[in-house]
Amino acid sequence: MHERVDRLDMWIAIRGMINQKKIFLWIQETVDREMREANRVGFFCCRVRRITCVQWAVAGDGSVVKVVQ
C-alpha cells in the first residue's frame, strides 16, 4: 500500500533525502520499479522546487509515497 502524504510532508521527505545524499537516479529507478509492479502511472520530478510535479517519491525510510494532488 502507498502512504498518502501532503505536500509539506513530501517536501520534508525530499529535503531529508537530499541531506542524506540519496541519488535521484536511484530514487527514479526505485519508483519506476514500484510503479511497474503496481501497474500504475506516475512520475518523479527531481526539480524539488516544482513540488507540484511530484506524484511519486521515496520517503526517507525507502518506502514509496504518493503526493496528494
matplotlib code that plots the C-alpha trace (Angstrom):
import matplotlib.pyplot as plt

x = [0.0, 1.1, 1.1, -0.7, 1.2, 0.6, 2.9, 4.6, 5.4, 6.6, 8.9, 10.3, 10.9, 12.6, 14.7, 15.7, 16.8, 19.0, 20.5, 21.2, 22.8, 20.5, 21.0, 18.0, 18.6, 18.3, 15.1, 13.8, 14.7, 13.0, 9.9, 9.7, 10.1, 7.4, 5.0, 5.6, 4.8, 1.6, 0.8, 0.0, 1.2, 3.2, 6.4, 9.1, 10.4, 13.8, 13.3, 12.2, 11.3, 8.4, 6.9, 3.5, 5.0, 5.9, 3.4, 5.6, 8.7, 10.7, 10.4, 13.5, 12.8, 12.8, 9.0, 7.3, 4.8, 2.3, 1.6, -2.0, -2.6]
y = [0.0, 3.5, 6.1, 9.3, 12.5, 16.2, 18.5, 19.8, 16.2, 15.4, 18.5, 17.4, 13.9, 15.1, 17.6, 14.8, 12.7, 15.5, 15.8, 12.1, 12.5, 10.0, 9.7, 10.9, 8.3, 5.5, 7.1, 7.3, 3.6, 2.6, 4.5, 3.1, -0.4, 0.1, 1.6, -1.3, -3.8, -1.8, -1.3, 2.3, 5.5, 8.1, 10.1, 11.6, 15.1, 15.7, 19.5, 19.8, 23.4, 22.4, 20.3, 20.1, 18.0, 15.2, 12.4, 9.6, 9.7, 7.7, 8.6, 8.6, 5.0, 3.8, 3.4, 4.8, 7.6, 9.3, 13.0, 14.1, 16.5]
z = [0.0, -0.7, 2.0, 1.3, 2.3, 1.9, 0.1, 3.2, 4.4, 0.9, 0.8, 4.2, 2.9, -0.2, 1.7, 4.1, 1.1, -0.1, 3.3, 3.3, -0.1, -1.8, -5.6, -7.6, -10.3, -7.6, -6.5, -10.1, -10.6, -7.4, -8.1, -11.7, -10.4, -7.8, -10.4, -12.8, -10.1, -9.2, -12.9, -12.3, -14.0, -12.2, -12.4, -10.3, -11.0, -9.5, -9.6, -6.0, -6.3, -8.6, -5.9, -7.6, -10.4, -8.0, -7.9, -6.6, -4.5, -2.0, 1.7, 3.9, 5.1, 1.5, 1.1, -2.0, -1.2, -3.4, -3.2, -2.9, -5.8]

ax = plt.figure().add_subplot(projection="3d")
ax.plot(x, y, z, "-o")
ax.set_aspect("equal")
plt.show()
